[in-house]
Amino acid sequence: MARHVFFNGLVFDGLAETAIDGLEVLVEGNRIIAVSDTAIDSAGATRVDLAGGMLMPGLIDAHVHVFAVNLVQARNEAMPLTAMTARAVPRIRAMLDRGFTTVRDVAGGDVG
């Protein structure tokens, strides 16, 4: 199972009011194993330099319209789903870049 130590960034846990600097976080698979204010030495772990970025839980947005690519609903209804999807991809990528890992498109895309 993959092990990673994240360091050199801010850590926001969603509980504290501010992000904390100077912590290291050990992740094994999809679980956080340790958080420490001293260096974590874990055999076989890959060290990941956050380069001043932020480590935080994934954000969830339960009401988005990534497939509503036109402001006029009739245009959305007339657009082929393949074209609509191609135009939605940059929106979805931007959401990932902002930290969203789960979104629910309300009345937009189909199950696929």
C-alpha positions as CSV (number, residue, x, y, z in Angstrom):
1,M,0.0,0.0,0.0
2,A,1.3,3.4,-1.0
3,R,2.6,5.6,1.8
4,H,3.2,9.4,1.5
5,V,4.5,12.0,3.9
6,F,3.3,15.5,3.0
7,F,5.4,18.4,4.2
8,N,6.2,22.1,3.7
9,G,2.7,23.4,3.4
10,L,-0.2,24.5,5.4
11,V,-2.6,21.9,6.9
12,F,-6.3,22.8,7.2
13,D,-8.4,20.1,9.0
14,G,-11.8,21.9,8.9
15,L,-11.9,22.0,12.7
16,A,-9.5,24.8,13.5
17,E,-10.3,28.3,12.3
18,T,-6.9,28.7,10.5
19,A,-4.5,26.5,8.6
20,I,-1.4,25.3,10.6
21,D,2.1,25.6,9.2
22,G,5.0,23.3,10.0
23,L,3.1,20.0,10.2
24,E,3.9,16.7,8.4
25,V,1.1,14.3,7.5
26,L,1.6,10.6,6.8
27,V,-1.0,9.0,4.6
28,E,-1.2,5.3,3.8
29,G,-3.6,4.4,1.0
30,N,-6.6,6.6,1.7
31,R,-6.1,6.9,5.5
32,I,-4.3,9.6,7.5
33,I,-1.9,7.7,9.8
34,A,-0.1,10.5,11.6
35,V,0.1,14.2,11.9
36,S,3.2,15.7,13.5
37,D,5.0,18.9,14.2
38,T,8.3,17.1,13.8
39,A,9.7,15.2,10.8
40,I,8.0,11.9,10.1
41,D,10.4,9.0,9.3
42,S,8.4,6.3,7.6
43,A,10.2,3.5,5.8
44,G,9.3,3.3,2.2
45,A,7.1,6.5,2.2
46,T,7.4,8.9,-0.6
47,R,8.0,12.5,0.6
48,V,5.8,15.0,-1.1
49,D,6.8,18.7,-0.9
50,L,3.7,20.8,-0.9
51,A,5.9,23.8,-1.9
52,G,3.9,26.2,0.3
53,G,0.5,24.9,-0.8
54,M,-2.3,23.6,1.4
55,L,-3.4,20.1,2.4
56,M,-7.1,19.9,3.3
57,P,-10.1,17.7,3.1
58,G,-11.8,17.6,-0.3
59,L,-14.7,20.1,-0.6
60,I,-18.2,19.0,-1.5
61,D,-20.7,21.1,-3.6
62,A,-24.1,19.5,-3.7
63,H,-25.6,22.1,-6.1
64,V,-23.7,23.0,-9.2
65,H,-24.6,23.4,-12.9
66,V,-21.5,22.3,-14.8
67,F,-23.6,21.1,-17.7
68,A,-25.6,24.3,-18.0
69,V,-23.1,25.8,-20.4
70,N,-25.6,28.4,-21.8
71,L,-27.6,30.9,-19.9
72,V,-30.6,30.2,-22.1
73,Q,-32.1,26.8,-21.1
74,A,-33.5,26.1,-24.6
75,R,-29.9,26.2,-26.0
76,N,-28.8,23.7,-23.4
77,E,-31.7,21.4,-24.3
78,A,-30.9,21.6,-28.0
79,M,-27.1,21.0,-27.5
80,P,-25.8,17.4,-28.1
81,L,-24.7,15.9,-24.8
82,T,-21.2,15.3,-26.3
83,A,-20.7,19.0,-27.0
84,M,-22.2,19.9,-23.6
85,T,-19.7,17.5,-21.9
86,A,-16.8,18.9,-23.9
87,R,-17.7,22.4,-22.7
88,A,-18.2,21.3,-19.1
89,V,-14.8,19.7,-18.7
90,P,-12.9,22.9,-18.1
91,R,-15.5,23.8,-15.4
92,I,-15.0,20.5,-13.7
93,R,-11.2,20.7,-14.0
94,A,-11.3,24.2,-12.4
95,M,-13.4,22.8,-9.5
96,L,-10.9,20.1,-8.9
97,D,-8.1,22.8,-8.9
98,R,-10.1,24.7,-6.2
99,G,-10.3,21.6,-4.0
100,F,-13.7,20.1,-4.8
101,T,-13.5,16.3,-4.9
102,T,-17.3,15.7,-4.9
103,V,-20.0,17.6,-6.8
104,R,-23.6,17.0,-7.6
105,D,-24.9,18.5,-10.9
106,V,-28.5,19.5,-10.4
107,A,-30.6,18.8,-13.4
108,G,-27.7,18.8,-15.8
109,G,-25.8,15.7,-16.9
110,D,-27.1,12.2,-17.4
111,V,-26.0,9.2,-15.3
112,G,-23.1,8.5,-17.7
